[in-house]
Amino acid sequence: MLPRFETDTDLASVKLIASDMDLTLLADDGTMPPRMFERIRALEEAGVTFCAASGRPSYTLKDMFREVEPHMALLSDNGAAVFNRARLISKSLIDTEAYRELIEFTARDGRGCPCVCGIERCYLRHGDERFDDYFGTFYTNRVYLDDFSSLEGDVNKYTVFFPDSDSEEIYRSTYGPAWGDRFSVTNAGKHWIDIMNPGVDKGSGLRALCRELGIGTDQALALGDTYNDIQMLEAAGHAYVVANAEEHMHAHATHLAPSNNDRGVAQVIDAVLAAAGRPL
């Protein structure tokens, strides 16, 4: 059994809080905790950076945090693009021939919808518009193409959407074995498999952000709930899973935070602010 976050006696040393979004910061209904933007500003005033760490692209995260983006960091596309206070500090682009090979693999497999993720927009195929309302939750800039050969722009992540909620099984049986030697491949919940360049994940993104901030990873606190958070949790000195996380995730954490619906991330932020002598 993991100790609860209240038992962490070293919160005063924390200089970075990196939180996953879906099912971690966001409640099941997709909402942020009340007064979240106020907390982000309070953290900055206390010398602590808040980072939204997500498989979502930067433009979607910027829309979600528009009021406070200059006061925080964004670890987007599972670490394939990292921003600190609205400035891009790190990116990793996938070679054109490589992502075309991935698209062909998905087409042959037939079970998923290819999503080619650029830093500025997401490219999807005509015929998948029936999922557009769902795609819009994650990709606010979308372009539907007849032929991916006409795609232009930098690509930093390749994602496959599985409408039958079977991505975990397909990751283990198909995508992991086929591509794990060439790329960083991760399962991001029941609907998504994400593929980035080798060595790119939320852990590498967190380390890049720590270097930018001039702090050690032991001063970083990470919160997550599922597979694509593992490397980030293992890189951070304070590794928290929320109470709604899958049980296997406890092996990668040092402490347990309350669930997403109980606004666990907000409770942790409030504890860090209190430890810094700057209670909200």
C-alpha positions as CSV (number, residue, x, y, z in Angstrom):
1,M,0.0,0.0,0.0
2,L,1.4,3.4,-1.0
3,P,1.6,6.1,1.7
4,R,-0.7,9.0,1.2
5,F,0.7,12.2,-0.1
6,E,0.4,13.9,3.2
7,T,3.2,11.8,4.5
8,D,5.7,13.4,2.1
9,T,7.8,15.5,4.4
10,D,10.0,17.1,1.7
11,L,7.4,19.1,-0.2
12,A,9.2,22.4,0.6
13,S,11.9,21.3,-1.9
14,V,9.5,20.9,-4.8
15,K,10.2,23.4,-7.6
16,L,8.2,21.7,-10.4
17,I,4.7,20.0,-10.4
18,A,4.0,18.0,-13.6
19,S,0.5,16.6,-13.9
20,D,-1.0,14.4,-16.5
21,M,-4.4,15.7,-17.8
22,D,-7.0,13.0,-18.5
23,L,-8.1,11.1,-15.4
24,T,-5.5,12.9,-13.3
25,L,-6.0,16.7,-13.3
26,L,-9.3,16.5,-15.1
27,A,-12.3,14.9,-13.5
28,D,-14.3,12.2,-15.4
29,D,-16.5,15.0,-16.8
30,G,-13.4,16.7,-18.3
31,T,-13.4,19.7,-16.0
32,M,-10.4,21.2,-14.1
33,P,-10.5,21.8,-10.4
34,P,-12.0,25.1,-9.3
35,R,-9.5,27.9,-8.9
36,M,-6.9,26.0,-10.9
37,F,-5.6,29.1,-12.7
38,E,-5.3,30.9,-9.4
39,R,-3.3,27.9,-8.1
40,I,-0.9,28.1,-11.1
41,R,-0.2,31.8,-10.5
42,A,0.3,31.1,-6.8
43,L,2.8,28.4,-7.5
44,E,4.8,30.7,-9.8
45,E,4.8,33.4,-7.1
46,A,6.2,30.7,-4.7
47,G,9.0,29.8,-7.1
48,V,7.3,26.5,-8.3
49,T,6.4,25.8,-12.0
50,F,3.2,24.0,-12.9
51,C,3.4,21.8,-16.0
52,A,0.5,20.2,-17.9
53,A,2.0,16.9,-19.1
54,S,-0.1,15.2,-21.7
55,G,-0.4,13.2,-24.9
56,R,-2.4,16.1,-26.1
57,P,-0.7,18.6,-28.5
58,S,0.5,22.0,-27.5
59,Y,-2.1,23.9,-29.3
60,T,-4.9,22.1,-27.4
61,L,-3.1,22.6,-24.1
62,K,-2.6,26.3,-25.0
63,D,-6.3,26.7,-25.6
64,M,-7.1,25.0,-22.2
65,F,-4.7,27.2,-20.3
66,R,-4.8,30.3,-22.3
67,E,-5.2,32.6,-19.3
68,V,-2.1,31.3,-17.6
69,E,0.2,29.9,-20.3
70,P,2.8,32.6,-19.7
71,H,3.1,31.4,-16.1
72,M,3.5,27.7,-16.6
73,A,5.0,24.9,-18.7
74,L,3.5,22.5,-21.2
75,L,4.8,19.0,-21.8
76,S,2.9,18.0,-24.9
77,D,2.7,15.0,-27.2
78,N,4.1,12.8,-24.5
79,G,7.3,14.8,-24.4
80,A,7.7,15.4,-28.2
81,A,7.3,19.2,-27.7
82,V,8.0,21.0,-24.4
83,F,7.3,24.6,-23.7
84,N,8.3,26.8,-20.8
85,R,6.3,30.0,-20.3
86,A,5.1,30.0,-24.0
87,R,8.6,29.3,-25.4
88,L,9.4,26.1,-27.2
89,I,12.4,24.5,-25.5
90,S,12.5,21.0,-27.0
91,K,10.9,19.1,-29.9
92,S,11.5,15.8,-31.7
93,L,10.3,15.4,-35.2
94,I,9.5,12.1,-36.9
95,D,11.0,11.4,-40.3
96,T,8.5,11.6,-43.2
97,E,9.2,8.1,-44.5
98,A,8.9,6.7,-40.9
99,Y,5.4,8.1,-40.3
100,R,4.3,7.0,-43.8
101,E,5.3,3.5,-42.9
102,L,3.3,3.7,-39.7
103,I,0.2,4.9,-41.6
104,E,0.5,2.0,-44.0
105,F,0.8,-0.4,-41.0
106,T,-2.4,1.0,-39.4
107,A,-4.2,0.7,-42.8
108,R,-3.3,-3.0,-43.2
109,D,-4.2,-3.8,-39.6
110,G,-7.6,-2.2,-40.1
111,R,-8.6,-1.7,-36.4
112,G,-7.6,1.9,-35.8
113,C,-7.8,5.4,-37.2
114,P,-4.4,7.0,-38.0
115,C,-3.8,10.5,-36.4
116,V,-0.7,12.2,-37.7
117,C,0.2,14.8,-35.1
118,G,1.9,17.9,-36.2
119,I,3.0,20.7,-33.8
120,E,0.4,23.0,-35.4
121,R,-2.4,20.6,-36.3
122,C,-3.6,17.0,-36.5
123,Y,-4.1,15.3,-39.8
124,L,-6.8,12.7,-40.2
125,R,-8.3,10.7,-43.0
126,H,-11.6,11.4,-44.7
127,G,-14.0,8.7,-43.5
128,D,-13.1,9.1,-39.9
129,E,-15.2,12.3,-39.5
130,R,-17.8,10.3,-37.6
131,F,-15.5,10.5,-34.7
132,D,-14.9,14.2,-35.1
133,D,-16.7,15.3,-31.9
134,Y,-14.4,13.0,-29.9
135,F,-11.3,14.0,-31.8
136,G,-12.1,17.6,-31.1
137,T,-11.7,17.1,-27.4
138,F,-8.0,16.3,-27.9
139,Y,-7.1,18.0,-31.2
140,T,-8.6,21.5,-31.6
141,N,-6.8,22.0,-35.0
142,R,-7.8,19.2,-37.3
143,V,-7.4,18.7,-41.1
144,Y,-9.0,15.8,-42.9
145,L,-7.2,14.5,-46.0
146,D,-8.0,12.1,-48.9
147,D,-4.4,11.2,-49.1
148,F,-1.7,11.6,-46.4
149,S,0.9,12.1,-49.2
150,S,-0.3,15.7,-49.3
151,L,0.5,16.3,-45.7
152,E,2.7,19.3,-45.0
153,G,4.3,20.5,-41.7
154,D,6.4,19.1,-38.9
155,V,5.2,15.8,-37.3
156,N,6.2,14.9,-33.8
157,K,3.8,12.1,-32.8
158,Y,1.9,9.4,-34.6
159,T,-1.3,8.3,-32.8
160,V,-3.8,5.5,-33.5
161,F,-7.4,5.8,-32.2
162,F,-9.2,2.6,-31.5
163,P,-13.0,3.1,-31.3
164,D,-13.6,-0.3,-29.7
165,S,-11.7,0.6,-26.6
166,D,-9.2,-2.2,-27.1
167,S,-6.0,-0.3,-27.4
168,E,-4.3,-2.0,-24.4
169,E,-4.7,-5.5,-25.9
170,I,-3.6,-4.2,-29.4
171,Y,-0.6,-2.4,-27.9
172,R,0.6,-5.6,-26.2
173,S,-0.1,-8.0,-29.1
174,T,0.6,-5.8,-32.2
175,Y,2.0,-2.3,-32.0
176,G,4.5,-2.8,-29.1
177,P,6.2,-5.9,-30.7
178,A,6.1,-4.4,-34.2
179,W,7.5,-0.9,-33.4
180,G,9.0,-1.0,-29.9
181,D,12.6,-1.5,-31.2
182,R,12.4,1.6,-33.5
183,F,10.2,4.0,-31.6
184,S,8.9,5.0,-28.2
185,V,5.5,3.3,-28.2
186,T,3.0,3.7,-25.4
187,N,-0.6,2.9,-24.5
188,A,-2.5,6.1,-23.5
189,G,-5.7,4.7,-22.1
190,K,-8.3,2.5,-23.7
191,H,-8.6,4.3,-27.0
192,W,-5.1,5.4,-27.9
193,I,-1.6,4.2,-28.9
194,D,1.0,6.9,-29.2
195,I,4.3,6.6,-31.1
196,M,7.2,9.0,-30.8
197,N,10.9,9.0,-31.7
198,P,13.0,6.6,-29.6
199,G,13.9,8.0,-26.3
200,V,10.9,10.5,-26.3
201,D,8.4,10.1,-23.5
202,K,7.1,12.2,-20.6
203,G,10.2,11.3,-18.6
204,S,12.5,12.8,-21.2
205,G,10.3,15.8,-21.4
206,L,10.4,16.3,-17.6
207,R,14.2,16.0,-17.6
208,A,14.4,18.6,-20.4
209,L,12.2,21.0,-18.4
210,C,14.2,20.5,-15.3
211,R,17.4,21.4,-17.2
212,E,15.7,24.5,-18.5
213,L,14.6,25.5,-15.0
214,G,18.0,24.8,-13.5
215,I,16.6,22.3,-11.0
216,G,17.3,18.6,-10.2
217,T,14.7,15.9,-11.0
218,D,14.6,15.3,-7.2
219,Q,12.9,18.7,-7.0
220,A,10.1,17.5,-9.4
221,L,6.8,16.2,-8.4
222,A,4.8,14.2,-11.0
223,L,1.2,13.0,-11.0
224,G,-0.3,10.4,-13.3
225,D,-2.6,7.5,-13.7
226,T,-1.7,5.2,-16.6
227,Y,1.0,3.7,-18.9
228,N,2.2,6.9,-20.7
229,D,2.9,8.4,-17.3
230,I,5.3,5.7,-16.1
231,Q,8.6,7.3,-17.4
232,M,7.6,10.7,-15.9
233,L,6.9,9.2,-12.6
234,E,10.1,7.2,-12.6
235,A,12.1,10.4,-13.5
236,A,10.6,12.5,-10.7
237,G,11.8,12.6,-7.1
238,H,8.2,12.8,-5.9
239,A,6.1,10.3,-7.9
240,Y,2.3,10.4,-7.2
241,V,-0.4,8.3,-8.7
242,V,-4.0,9.3,-8.2
243,A,-6.4,7.0,-6.3
244,N,-8.2,6.1,-9.5
245,A,-5.0,4.9,-11.2
246,E,-4.8,1.3,-12.3
247,E,-3.2,-0.9,-9.6
248,H,-0.1,-1.7,-11.6
249,M,0.8,1.9,-11.6
250,H,1.5,1.9,-7.9
251,A,4.8,0.1,-8.6
252,H,6.1,3.3,-10.3
253,A,5.1,5.7,-7.5
254,T,6.2,6.9,-4.1
255,H,2.9,8.3,-2.8
256,L,-0.9,8.1,-3.4
257,A,-2.9,11.2,-4.1
258,P,-6.7,11.5,-4.0
259,S,-8.7,10.6,-7.2
260,N,-9.2,12.9,-10.1
261,N,-12.9,13.4,-9.1
262,D,-11.8,14.3,-5.6
263,R,-9.5,16.9,-7.1
264,G,-6.3,15.2,-5.9
265,V,-4.0,17.4,-8.0
266,A,-5.4,20.5,-6.4
267,Q,-5.0,19.0,-3.0
268,V,-1.3,18.3,-3.7
269,I,-0.8,21.8,-5.1
270,D,-2.3,23.2,-1.9
271,A,0.1,21.1,0.2
272,V,3.1,22.3,-1.8
273,L,2.0,25.9,-1.4
274,A,1.5,25.4,2.4
275,A,5.0,23.8,2.6
276,A,6.4,26.9,0.8
277,G,4.8,29.2,3.3
278,R,2.4,30.5,0.6
279,P,-1.0,28.9,1.4
280,L,-3.7,29.7,-1.1
